[in-house]
Amino acid sequence: MAYKDILVVADDTPECEERVGVALRLAARHEAHAIGLMVREQVYVPRYATSNLPSSFLAEQREVEEKARARVREGFERQAAQAGVPHEWHTADGDPVKAVSLFSRHADLAVIGQDNPESAGFGTSKDLAEHVVLASGRPVLVVPYVGTYPRVGERVMIAWDASREAARAVSDALPLLQAAQQVVTLSANPDVGARSDRHGDIPGADIARHLARHGVRVEAQRLNAREVSIADMLLNRIADEGIDLLVMGAYGHARVREIWLGGVTRRLMQHMTVPVFISH
């Protein structure tokens, strides 16, 4: 398995440039095709609400949006050309979750930005990454809105709890894991012995053995600290070991515009300090 096409969701925000840069660096490393996508969410506005607005105001708004689209496209294409990555550009109107999920199903990986509560540029959509990973059937790489990430995937941590979702994430991330310099599987507060129905005798040992057979340089770690939340445990270990990518399964399910995610996933999505590769 290899990544052949990587989708990146672009928008008119300051953090977009770094997100696109992460996607293009991954595309260059894996000799993949990059797909840029910007979605304009169409919000229904009753006719009576716009009937009293001058036509010049509506025309100005459309012009502002078109300029924003052109600006984002130009930025993506400029970065892609500088990176020497084959690429294409798309725009879409409508529900961002449906549009991004559709494009994601025709790519190996979707790169989406973490929600920034202080950002509201054109093309942004709340909880987009969480919705897409649950709806698309494809893995998502979520890039934090703060910081720069020039070397994503050199030192990788896998949040391993031997669940179906974690196994799916490991499989989807295999090209990244094979290219990494170091991979650590971390089992946080695992149940062992008679209480465990999935970890085996030594938590993390079986998945480490499996990855080693795929050529991954991997080390299995186990951490017990019942007084600390698993999310904080992972965040602390990421900082201590200089991890630049976290791989984990996403827990939950989505309906039309509602979302449920497990507490660990949700907290990590809100407080991430490195890009997070999630799969469902």
N, C-alpha and C positions, 0 to 999 in steps of 0.2 A: 504494500500500500504506500502511496505517495500523494502528497498534496499537489494537485494540478491546477486548481483554481481557488482563489481566496477572495471573498467578498468583503468589502469594507463600507460601512454606512457612514457617509459624510454629512456634515451640517455646517451651518454658518456660525461656528463658535471658535473661540481662541484655541481650545483643546483639540480641535479636529486635526490640525497639522501633525501633532505627535501621534494620534491614532492612525492616521494614514501612513505615517512613517513606519510605525510598527508593522502594519500590514504589508507594506512594500518590502521592508527588510526580510520578512518571513518569505514573501513571494520570491525574492531574489535568491535566498538561501536554498529554497526547495525547487527552484526553476519553475515556478508556477505562474499562471496568468492572474492578473489582478483585475477585479471588477469593482468599480466605484458606483455607489448608489446614493441618491438623495431623494427623500420622500417628503412631499408636502401634504400634511394632513388636512383634509377638507372638512371644515367645521360647518355644520348646517346653521345658517343664519336666516331667520324668517324674513320674507320680503318686506314686511312692514318696518323691520329694523333698518333696512338699507334704503327704503324708498325716499326718505327725506335727506339722504346724503347726496351731495353734489357729485355728478359724474366725474368731475376732475379729481375728487378725493379717491374714488375707487380706482381710477386710472393710475393715480400716483402710487397706490398700494400695490397694484399689479406690477408696476415698473420697479418698485423696491424689491419685490419678490424675485422678479426676473434677474435683476442685477445680483441679488444674493446667490441665485442658482449659478449664474455665469461665473461669479467669483469663486464659488466652491469648486466648480468643475475645473476652472483654470488652475487652481491650487493643486488639485489631485493630479491633473495631467502633467503639470510641471514637475511635481515630485516623482511621478512614475517615470518620466523621461530621464530625470537626473539619476534615478536608480537603475535605469536600463531594463525595466520590467515591462513585458508586453501587457497591454491593458485595454480596457474599454470602459465607457461611462454610460450610466442610465439615470433617468429621473422617473419618478412615479408620483401619482396623486392618489389620495384615498387613505385608507386605514394603514398606518405604518406597520403594525404587527403583521397584517396579511401580506403587505407588499414585501417586507423584508423576509418573512418566512418563505414566500414563494421563490424569491431570488436565492435564498439560502439553500433550498432543496436542490438547486442546480450548481452547487459549489461544495467544496470539501470542508470549508471553514468560513464562518462569518465573524468579522471583527467589528465590535460595537462598543461605544463609549459607556463608561459608568455614568449614572445619573448625576448631574451637577445641579443641586438645588438653586444655585445662583445664576444659572445660565438658561436663557430662553431664546436662543437664536433660531432662525429658520431651519427647519429640518429636524429639530429635536422632538423627542417623544418620551414621556415618563415611563419608567420601568420597561423600556424597549428590550433590553438584553434578556431580562427574566422571562418576558412573554415569548420572545422568539425561541429561546432554548427549550421551552416547554411545548411550543407549537410546531416547530419546523422539522424536527427529526434530525437536526444537524448540530454539531458542536459549535459553541460560541466562545470567542476569546474576548473578554471584557477588559478594556484598557482604562485605568484610572484617569480622572480628569485633572489630576495634579501630578506633576513630575515628568521626567523623560526616561525612556526605556530603550537604550541603544542595543542591549544584548539580551533580548527576551529568549529564554530557552536554553541558556548555557548551564544554569544551576536550577534544577527543577525539583519541586516537592509534590508528591502525590498524597492527598488526604485519603488514606485507605481504611475503609471500614468493612471491606469484603461484601459490600452490598451490590445489588444489580446495577444501580446507577454508577457506582465507583468503577465497576468492571467495564461498563460502557465507556466511561470517560477515558480509562486507560487505553482501551482499544482505539478510540478515536484519536487519542494524542500520540499514538505510537510513532509516527514520523518525527514528531518533536522530541520524543524520548530517545530515539535512536541517534539523533544528531546532538544530544546534550553531552556536555562534559561530565556532569554529575547528576544523578537522579537519586532521590531519597524517598522511600515510602514511609509515611508516618502513621502509625496506628495509635490514636489517642484514646486513652481509657478503654482498651479493648476488653471484652469479656473472654475469659479463657477457661479451659478445663470443661467441667460439666455444664457451665453456664453458656458456653459458646456453641452455636450451631453453624458457624460459617468461617471462623478464623483459623481453625486447625490448632495443632499443638503450639505452634509459635506464630503469633500474629505478624503478618507481613511476609513471612518466609516463602509461602507458596507463590504469591504474586511476584516476589523478587526473583524466584527461580524461573518463573514463566518469562519475565522480561529479559533475564539474562540469556535465555535461549533465543531471544530476538536480537541479541547483540547490544542490549542496553547495559550500561555501567551503572549498577544499582546497589543501594545499601538499604536494608530494612531497619527501621527504628521503631521503637515503642516508647510511649510516654504516658505515665500515670500521674494525674494531679486532679483528684476529684473536686478540689476546692476552686479550680479554675475552669471557666467555660471552654469547650473545645475550640470555639472560634478564636478566643483570645490565646489559647495555647498555640494554635497554628500561626497566628499573627506574630507572637513572640518568637517562635522558632524560625519563621521566615526572616525576621530581622537579625537574629543571632547568627544565622548560617549564610547570610548573603544570598538568599534565594531570589531568583528573578522571574519565576513563573510558578504558579500554583495550579495543579490539576485536581479537579474534584467532580463528583457527581452532583447533579441538581435534583432536589427532592421537591415534589409538588405536582400540581396539575393546573391547567388553565381552562377557563371558559371564555365567553365572548370578550368581556372586558374586566374579568376578575382574576385574581392570582393568589395562590397559596404556595409558599415556599417554607421549607424547614427552617428552624431558627438559626442553625449554623450557617446554612447557605445565605440566608437573608442578611445576617450580621456581616459576613465576609463581603457581600456585595456592597454593603454600605460603608465599610471601613477598610477596603482593600488598599494595600500599599504597593502591590506589584500586579501585573496583569494576571487574570484568573481564567483558566481554560475550564469551561463547564460543559457538561453533556448530560442528557436525560434519556 
